[in-house]
Amino acid sequence: MTIASIIGVGYSAWAIGQFYNQKKILTYIKSLSAYILGMVSFWIFPVLIGTILDLFNKH
């Protein structure tokens, strides 16, 4: 499962990098960082919203 996750992240970064300048390695590094930032924010925001709603429901 870990290997599949790494391959999935790598493939996603490669696919995003294909939309931009394909000849530069910096493009793929930027696409990887954008993908990771997007996934982190995708998981942080629901946790924050859920925590805030739980605090309001307890009072």
N, C-alpha and C positions, 0 to 999 in steps of 0.2 A: 504494500500500500504506500509506503514511503517513496519508493522508486517511482511509482505511478504519479504521485503528487509532484515530485521534482520534474518529471517529464512533462506533466501538464502545465506547470508554471513556466518551464523553459519554452514549450511550444507556444503558449500564449504571448510571452515576451517576443518571440520570434515573429509571430503573426502580426503583432502591433508594429514591430519594427519594419515590416514589409511595406507599410503605408508611407514610410518616410524614406530618407536617403539610405538606400540599402548598402552602400559601399563603406559606410563609416561604422565602426564598432561602437562609438559613442551613442549612436541611435538606438542600438540594442540595449545598452546599459540604461539609457533614459526610459526605454519602454519597459524594461524589467522593474525599474524603480516606480514608474507610474502604476504598473500592475500591482505591485506589492502595496503601495500607498492606497490604492483603491480597495484592495481586499481588507486591509487593516481598518480603513474607515467604514467599510461594509459591516464589519463585526463590532466595532466600537459604538457606533451610533445606536443600533438596536439595544445594546446592553445599557447604555446611558438612558435611553428612553424608557426601557423596562424598569430600571432602578428608580427613576423619577416617578413613574406611574405607581410603582409599589409603595413608595414613600407617601404619596398622596392618598392611596387607598387605605393605608394603615391608620391614618388620622381621621 
